[in-house]
Amino acid sequence: PPTVPPPPGPPARGSLSLHRVYLRSPLGLLRLGQLALGAAFWVTVAAHKYEGAAHFALFAAVLIWLLTLALFGLSLLGRWELVPWLGSRWLLTNLVHDLALGVGLYAAATGIMGHKAKQRSFCNLPGYSQHCLYSAYLSASICGGITACLYLFSGLYCLLRRCQDQQDII
């Protein structure tokens, strides 16, 4: 089969410039939401005492957040063609990142934090005087659930573009 050339980026210039069309596209806006809520998730977990499976939830959230930041940065600058092998498949790369990694790992992290919140629900009673992690775990669980939905929406957007035989993320 013939090789597909990489999708075109913004016009080449001597200096870096922002790909403003991407920033205003549905995928660009979803990425901003994913970065904001993903940061809220892992900051909430990291700012409180955590143990056990919450270590995995924090690892998954930070890993996906960093990968999303890299995808967002390369897409915003229009420099995805600089990534070997993946640059020529940028739409597919975004699709796999969103559906396999984003939805999968955030759903797992949300389930872990929801389970931990349920375990700590006894300390939400009035008059409980000890430090309670229930609200932190519940907040992280809500942020994780919304973030997983944002990854699902962006993955479906990329899948729709792929089904329409588009090669570009915009």
Accessible surface in RSA format (square Angstrom, percent):
REM  Atomic radii and reference values for relative SASA: ProtOr
REM  Chains: A
REM  Algorithm: Lee & Richards
REM  Probe-radius: 1.40
REM  Slices: 20
REM RES _ NUM      All-atoms   Total-Side   Main-Chain    Non-polar    All polar
REM                ABS   REL    ABS   REL    ABS   REL    ABS   REL    ABS   REL
RES PRO A   1   170.99 124.6 120.03 109.4  50.96 185.2 132.17 109.1  38.82 241.3
RES PRO A   2   126.14  91.9 103.54  94.4  22.60  82.1 115.33  95.2  10.81  67.2
RES THR A   3   130.26  92.6 106.47 107.9  23.80  56.7  79.53 106.8  50.73  76.7
RES VAL A   4    80.30  52.8  67.09  60.7  13.21  31.8  68.44  59.5  11.86  32.2
RES PRO A   5   100.97  73.6  91.14  83.1   9.83  35.7  98.06  81.0   2.92  18.1
RES PRO A   6    66.28  48.3  54.60  49.8  11.68  42.5  54.60  45.1  11.68  72.6
RES PRO A   7     7.20   5.2   2.07   1.9   5.13  18.6   4.45   3.7   2.74  17.1
RES PRO A   8   104.38  76.1  90.62  82.6  13.76  50.0 100.45  82.9   3.93  24.4
RES GLY A   9    28.50  35.1   0.00   N/A  28.50  35.1   3.77  10.3  24.73  55.4
RES PRO A  10    25.31  18.4  10.87   9.9  14.44  52.5  15.87  13.1   9.43  58.6
RES PRO A  11    96.45  70.3  80.51  73.4  15.93  57.9  93.44  77.2   3.00  18.7
RES ALA A  12    95.89  88.2  65.50 101.1  30.39  69.1  66.15  93.2  29.74  78.8
RES ARG A  13   135.28  56.8 111.16  56.7  24.12  57.4  49.34  67.4  85.94  52.1
RES GLY A  14    94.21 116.2   0.00   N/A  94.21 116.2  46.59 127.9  47.62 106.7
RES SER A  15    80.92  68.4  71.51  95.4   9.42  21.7  50.08 106.6  30.84  43.2
RES LEU A  16   112.01  62.4  86.09  61.6  25.92  65.2  86.09  60.5  25.92  69.8
RES SER A  17    34.05  28.8  26.10  34.8   7.95  18.3  28.36  60.4   5.69   8.0
RES LEU A  18    78.97  44.0  63.64  45.5  15.33  38.5  63.64  44.7  15.33  41.2
RES HIS A  19    21.89  12.0  20.51  14.3   1.39   3.5   8.81   9.1  13.08  15.2
RES ARG A  20   143.33  60.2 140.33  71.5   3.00   7.1  38.57  52.7 104.76  63.5
RES VAL A  21    88.62  58.3  84.79  76.8   3.83   9.2  86.98  75.6   1.64   4.4
RES TYR A  22     0.23   0.1   0.23   0.1   0.00   0.0   0.00   0.0   0.23   0.3
RES LEU A  23    52.11  29.0  51.16  36.6   0.94   2.4  51.16  35.9   0.94   2.5
RES ARG A  24   163.55  68.7 144.05  73.4  19.50  46.4  71.90  98.3  91.65  55.5
RES SER A  25     7.84   6.6   2.46   3.3   5.38  12.4   7.84  16.7   0.00   0.0
RES PRO A  26    71.75  52.3  65.87  60.0   5.88  21.4  71.36  58.9   0.38   2.4
RES LEU A  27     0.07   0.0   0.07   0.1   0.00   0.0   0.07   0.1   0.00   0.0
RES GLY A  28     0.00   0.0   0.00   N/A   0.00   0.0   0.00   0.0   0.00   0.0
RES LEU A  29   105.04  58.5  95.97  68.7   9.07  22.8  96.24  67.6   8.80  23.7
RES LEU A  30    32.71  18.2  30.98  22.2   1.73   4.3  32.60  22.9   0.11   0.3
RES ARG A  31     0.14   0.1   0.14   0.1   0.00   0.0   0.00   0.0   0.14   0.1
RES LEU A  32    74.90  41.7  70.61  50.5   4.30  10.8  70.99  49.9   3.92  10.5
RES GLY A  33    22.95  28.3   0.00   N/A  22.95  28.3  22.01  60.4   0.94   2.1
RES GLN A  34     0.98   0.6   0.00   0.0   0.98   2.3   0.03   0.1   0.96   0.7
RES LEU A  35    19.34  10.8  17.76  12.7   1.58   4.0  18.16  12.8   1.18   3.2
RES ALA A  36    66.74  61.4  49.91  77.0  16.83  38.3  59.99  84.5   6.75  17.9
RES LEU A  37    46.70  26.0  46.67  33.4   0.02   0.1  46.70  32.8   0.00   0.0
RES GLY A  38     0.50   0.6   0.00   N/A   0.50   0.6   0.50   1.4   0.00   0.0
RES ALA A  39    25.94  23.9  25.74  39.7   0.20   0.5  25.94  36.5   0.00   0.0
RES ALA A  40    38.59  35.5  28.96  44.7   9.63  21.9  37.83  53.3   0.76   2.0
RES PHE A  41     0.00   0.0   0.00   0.0   0.00   0.0   0.00   0.0   0.00   0.0
RES TRP A  42    63.01  25.3  63.01  30.5   0.00   0.0  63.01  33.6   0.00   0.0
RES VAL A  43    77.30  50.9  75.92  68.7   1.38   3.3  77.05  66.9   0.25   0.7
RES THR A  44    28.02  19.9  24.10  24.4   3.92   9.3  10.50  14.1  17.52  26.5
RES VAL A  45     2.58   1.7   0.02   0.0   2.56   6.2   2.18   1.9   0.40   1.1
RES ALA A  46    50.20  46.2  28.10  43.4  22.11  50.3  28.25  39.8  21.95  58.2
RES ALA A  47    75.35  69.3  34.20  52.8  41.15  93.6  46.53  65.5  28.83  76.4
RES HIS A  48    64.68  35.4  55.34  38.5   9.35  23.9  35.88  37.0  28.80  33.5
RES LYS A  49   157.88  77.0 142.17  87.2  15.72  37.4  94.92  85.4  62.96  67.1
RES TYR A  50    62.70  29.3  47.44  27.0  15.25  39.7  16.54  12.4  46.15  56.9
RES GLU A  51    62.29  35.8  62.25  47.1   0.04   0.1  53.07 102.6   9.23   7.5
RES GLY A  52    51.28  63.2   0.00   N/A  51.28  63.2  39.19 107.5  12.09  27.1
RES ALA A  53    52.77  48.5  38.73  59.8  14.04  31.9  47.10  66.3   5.67  15.0
RES ALA A  54     0.00   0.0   0.00   0.0   0.00   0.0   0.00   0.0   0.00   0.0
RES HIS A  55   101.59  55.5  95.57  66.4   6.02  15.4  69.13  71.3  32.45  37.8
RES PHE A  56    87.42  43.7  81.25  50.3   6.16  16.0  85.81  52.0   1.61   4.6
RES ALA A  57     0.00   0.0   0.00   0.0   0.00   0.0   0.00   0.0   0.00   0.0
RES LEU A  58    24.49  13.6  24.49  17.5   0.00   0.0  24.49  17.2   0.00   0.0
RES PHE A  59   124.51  62.3 117.34  72.7   7.17  18.6 123.85  75.1   0.65   1.9
RES ALA A  60     1.20   1.1   0.81   1.3   0.39   0.9   1.20   1.7   0.00   0.0
RES ALA A  61     0.78   0.7   0.00   0.0   0.78   1.8   0.78   1.1   0.00   0.0
RES VAL A  62    44.50  29.3  44.50  40.3   0.00   0.0  44.50  38.7   0.00   0.0
RES LEU A  63    63.90  35.6  61.40  43.9   2.49   6.3  63.46  44.6   0.43   1.2
RES ILE A  64     0.31   0.2   0.31   0.2   0.00   0.0   0.31   0.2   0.00   0.0
RES TRP A  65    50.34  20.2  49.63  24.0   0.71   1.7  50.34  26.8   0.00   0.0
RES LEU A  66    94.72  52.8  89.02  63.7   5.70  14.3  89.47  62.8   5.25  14.1
RES LEU A  67    67.26  37.5  66.43  47.5   0.83   2.1  66.65  46.8   0.61   1.6
RES THR A  68     0.16   0.1   0.16   0.2   0.00   0.0   0.16   0.2   0.00   0.0
RES LEU A  69    76.35  42.5  74.40  53.2   1.95   4.9  74.40  52.3   1.95   5.2
RES ALA A  70    53.11  48.8  41.22  63.6  11.89  27.1  52.22  73.5   0.89   2.4
RES LEU A  71    14.56   8.1  14.51  10.4   0.05   0.1  14.51  10.2   0.05   0.1
RES PHE A  72    19.64   9.8  19.64  12.2   0.00   0.0  19.64  11.9   0.00   0.0
RES GLY A  73    25.99  32.1   0.00   N/A  25.99  32.1  25.99  71.3   0.00   0.0
RES LEU A  74    51.52  28.7  50.34  36.0   1.18   3.0  50.40  35.4   1.12   3.0
RES SER A  75     0.28   0.2   0.28   0.4   0.00   0.0   0.00   0.0   0.28   0.4
RES LEU A  76    25.24  14.1  25.24  18.1   0.00   0.0  25.24  17.7   0.00   0.0
RES LEU A  77    51.86  28.9  50.99  36.5   0.87   2.2  50.99  35.8   0.87   2.3
RES GLY A  78     0.89   1.1   0.00   N/A   0.89   1.1   0.00   0.0   0.89   2.0
RES ARG A  79    42.81  18.0  42.81  21.8   0.00   0.0  11.55  15.8  31.25  18.9
RES TRP A  80     0.07   0.0   0.07   0.0   0.00   0.0   0.07   0.0   0.00   0.0
RES GLU A  81    75.70  43.5  52.06  39.4  23.64  56.3  34.74  67.2  40.96  33.4
RES LEU A  82   123.49  68.8  99.19  71.0  24.31  61.1 102.89  72.3  20.60  55.4
RES VAL A  83    34.98  23.0  31.65  28.7   3.34   8.0  33.30  28.9   1.69   4.6
RES PRO A  84   116.49  84.9  97.45  88.8  19.03  69.2 109.80  90.7   6.68  41.5
RES TRP A  85   170.42  68.4 151.28  73.2  19.14  44.9 142.32  75.9  28.10  45.6
RES LEU A  86    66.55  37.1  66.55  47.6   0.00   0.0  66.55  46.7   0.00   0.0
RES GLY A  87     1.04   1.3   0.00   N/A   1.04   1.3   1.04   2.9   0.00   0.0
RES SER A  88    35.03  29.6  25.36  33.8   9.67  22.3  18.86  40.2  16.17  22.7
RES ARG A  89    93.77  39.4  86.67  44.2   7.10  16.9  26.94  36.8  66.84  40.5
RES TRP A  90     3.75   1.5   3.12   1.5   0.63   1.5   3.12   1.7   0.63   1.0
RES LEU A  91     4.83   2.7   4.21   3.0   0.62   1.6   4.21   3.0   0.62   1.7
RES LEU A  92    61.21  34.1  60.33  43.2   0.88   2.2  60.33  42.4   0.88   2.4
RES THR A  93    21.38  15.2  14.34  14.5   7.04  16.8  19.03  25.6   2.35   3.6
RES ASN A  94     0.19   0.1   0.19   0.2   0.00   0.0   0.00   0.0   0.19   0.2
RES LEU A  95    17.08   9.5  17.08  12.2   0.00   0.0  17.08  12.0   0.00   0.0
RES VAL A  96    79.55  52.3  76.44  69.2   3.11   7.5  79.55  69.1   0.00   0.0
RES HIS A  97    10.12   5.5   8.75   6.1   1.38   3.5   9.77  10.1   0.36   0.4
RES ASP A  98     0.00   0.0   0.00   0.0   0.00   0.0   0.00   0.0   0.00   0.0
RES LEU A  99    58.20  32.4  47.25  33.8  10.94  27.5  47.50  33.4  10.70  28.8
RES ALA A 100    62.62  57.6  40.37  62.3  22.25  50.6  50.59  71.2  12.04  31.9
RES LEU A 101    65.88  36.7  65.88  47.1   0.00   0.0  65.88  46.3   0.00   0.0
RES GLY A 102     0.00   0.0   0.00   N/A   0.00   0.0   0.00   0.0   0.00   0.0
RES VAL A 103    36.32  23.9  36.32  32.9   0.00   0.0  36.32  31.6   0.00   0.0
RES GLY A 104    36.37  44.9   0.00   N/A  36.37  44.9  29.71  81.5   6.66  14.9
RES LEU A 105    40.11  22.3  39.96  28.6   0.15   0.4  40.04  28.1   0.08   0.2
RES TYR A 106     2.26   1.1   1.59   0.9   0.66   1.7   1.37   1.0   0.89   1.1
RES ALA A 107    53.44  49.1  41.01  63.3  12.44  28.3  44.71  63.0   8.73  23.1
RES ALA A 108    43.64  40.1  29.65  45.7  13.99  31.8  41.54  58.5   2.10   5.6
RES ALA A 109     0.24   0.2   0.24   0.4   0.00   0.0   0.24   0.3   0.00   0.0
RES THR A 110    27.05  19.2  26.31  26.7   0.73   1.7  26.31  35.3   0.73   1.1
RES GLY A 111    44.22  54.5   0.00   N/A  44.22  54.5  38.23 104.9   6.00  13.4
RES ILE A 112    35.66  20.3  30.94  23.1   4.72  11.4  34.74  25.0   0.91   2.5
RES MET A 113     0.02   0.0   0.02   0.0   0.00   0.0   0.02   0.0   0.00   0.0
RES GLY A 114    25.54  31.5   0.00   N/A  25.54  31.5  19.19  52.7   6.34  14.2
RES HIS A 115   107.68  58.9 100.86  70.1   6.82  17.4  75.92  78.2  31.76  37.0
RES LYS A 116    17.56   8.6  17.56  10.8   0.00   0.0   2.67   2.4  14.89  15.9
RES ALA A 117     3.36   3.1   3.36   5.2   0.00   0.0   3.36   4.7   0.00   0.0
RES LYS A 118   158.08  77.1 146.05  89.6  12.03  28.6  94.27  84.9  63.81  68.0
RES GLN A 119    88.70  49.6  68.64  50.2  20.06  47.8  31.64  67.4  57.06  43.3
RES ARG A 120    55.32  23.2  55.32  28.2   0.00   0.0  11.64  15.9  43.68  26.5
RES SER A 121    54.57  46.1  47.39  63.2   7.18  16.5  23.44  49.9  31.14  43.6
RES PHE A 122   109.96  55.0 101.70  63.0   8.25  21.5 108.90  66.0   1.06   3.0
RES CYS A 123     9.39   7.1   3.03   3.4   6.36  14.9   1.57   4.0   7.82   8.4
RES ASN A 124    93.74  64.6  72.57  70.1  21.18  51.0   7.47  18.0  86.27  83.4
RES LEU A 125   115.97  64.6 109.50  78.3   6.46  16.3 109.87  77.2   6.10  16.4
RES PRO A 126   134.29  97.9 101.36  92.4  32.93 119.7 113.76  93.9  20.53 127.6
RES GLY A 127    81.51 100.5   0.00   N/A  81.51 100.5  43.72 120.0  37.79  84.6
RES TYR A 128    90.66  42.3  61.00  34.7  29.66  77.2  44.55  33.5  46.12  56.8
RES SER A 129   103.03  87.1  62.93  84.0  40.10  92.4  49.52 105.4  53.51  75.0
RES GLN A 130   121.59  68.0 111.62  81.6   9.97  23.7  34.02  72.4  87.57  66.4
RES HIS A 131   147.56  80.6 113.42  78.8  34.14  87.3  92.49  95.3  55.08  64.1
RES CYS A 132    38.11  28.8  21.64  24.1  16.46  38.7  18.08  45.8  20.03  21.6
RES LEU A 133    14.63   8.1  13.43   9.6   1.19   3.0  13.48   9.5   1.14   3.1
RES TYR A 134    43.00  20.1  43.00  24.5   0.00   0.0  12.37   9.3  30.63  37.8
RES SER A 135    73.33  62.0  71.30  95.1   2.03   4.7  45.18  96.2  28.15  39.4
RES ALA A 136     8.73   8.0   3.37   5.2   5.37  12.2   8.26  11.6   0.47   1.3
RES TYR A 137     2.24   1.0   2.24   1.3   0.00   0.0   2.24   1.7   0.00   0.0
RES LEU A 138    69.25  38.6  69.25  49.5   0.00   0.0  69.25  48.6   0.00   0.0
RES SER A 139    51.46  43.5  46.96  62.7   4.49  10.3  22.23  47.3  29.23  40.9
RES ALA A 140     0.33   0.3   0.33   0.5   0.00   0.0   0.33   0.5   0.00   0.0
RES SER A 141    15.53  13.1  13.94  18.6   1.59   3.7   0.11   0.2  15.42  21.6
RES ILE A 142    96.59  55.0  89.97  67.0   6.61  15.9  95.96  69.1   0.62   1.7
RES CYS A 143    22.78  17.2  22.73  25.3   0.05   0.1   0.05   0.1  22.73  24.5
RES GLY A 144     0.00   0.0   0.00   N/A   0.00   0.0   0.00   0.0   0.00   0.0
RES GLY A 145    23.93  29.5   0.00   N/A  23.93  29.5  22.51  61.8   1.42   3.2
RES ILE A 146    83.53  47.5  81.53  60.7   2.00   4.8  83.01  59.8   0.52   1.4
RES THR A 147     0.05   0.0   0.05   0.0   0.00   0.0   0.05   0.1   0.00   0.0
RES ALA A 148    12.88  11.8  11.92  18.4   0.96   2.2  12.31  17.3   0.57   1.5
RES CYS A 149    62.42  47.2  61.10  68.1   1.32   3.1   9.45  23.9  52.97  57.1
RES LEU A 150    31.00  17.3  31.00  22.2   0.00   0.0  31.00  21.8   0.00   0.0
RES TYR A 151     2.14   1.0   2.14   1.2   0.00   0.0   0.00   0.0   2.14   2.6
RES LEU A 152    70.42  39.2  70.42  50.4   0.00   0.0  70.42  49.5   0.00   0.0
RES PHE A 153   109.86  55.0 105.02  65.0   4.84  12.6 106.11  64.3   3.75  10.7
RES SER A 154     0.00   0.0   0.00   0.0   0.00   0.0   0.00   0.0   0.00   0.0
RES GLY A 155     0.00   0.0   0.00   N/A   0.00   0.0   0.00   0.0   0.00   0.0
RES LEU A 156    86.33  48.1  82.26  58.8   4.08  10.2  82.61  58.0   3.72  10.0
RES TYR A 157    42.50  19.8  37.17  21.1   5.33  13.9  35.63  26.8   6.87   8.5
RES CYS A 158     0.00   0.0   0.00   0.0   0.00   0.0   0.00   0.0   0.00   0.0
RES LEU A 159    70.61  39.3  70.61  50.5   0.00   0.0  70.61  49.6   0.00   0.0
RES LEU A 160    99.34  55.3  95.48  68.3   3.86   9.7  98.91  69.5   0.43   1.1
RES ARG A 161    33.41  14.0  33.41  17.0   0.00   0.0   2.43   3.3  30.98  18.8
RES ARG A 162   102.90  43.2  94.86  48.4   8.03  19.1  16.88  23.1  86.02  52.1
RES CYS A 163    95.28  72.1  61.65  68.8  33.62  79.0  29.01  73.5  66.27  71.5
RES GLN A 164   102.22  57.2  79.30  58.0  22.92  54.6  35.11  74.7  67.10  50.9
RES ASP A 165   121.99  85.4 102.81 102.3  19.18  45.4  27.82  65.5  94.16  93.9
RES GLN A 166    71.34  39.9  68.32  49.9   3.02   7.2   2.92   6.2  68.42  51.9
RES GLN A 167    85.47  47.8  77.66  56.8   7.81  18.6  36.85  78.4  48.62  36.9
RES ASP A 168    32.51  22.8  31.92  31.8   0.59   1.4  14.34  33.8  18.16  18.1
RES ILE A 169     0.93   0.5   0.69   0.5   0.23   0.6   0.69   0.5   0.23   0.6
RES ILE A 170    46.52  26.5  27.07  20.2  19.46  46.9  33.18  23.9  13.34  36.2
END  Absolute sums over single chains surface
CHAIN  1 A     9087.2       7503.9       1583.3       6527.5       2559.7
END  Absolute sums over all chains
TOTAL          9087.2       7503.9       1583.3       6527.5       2559.7
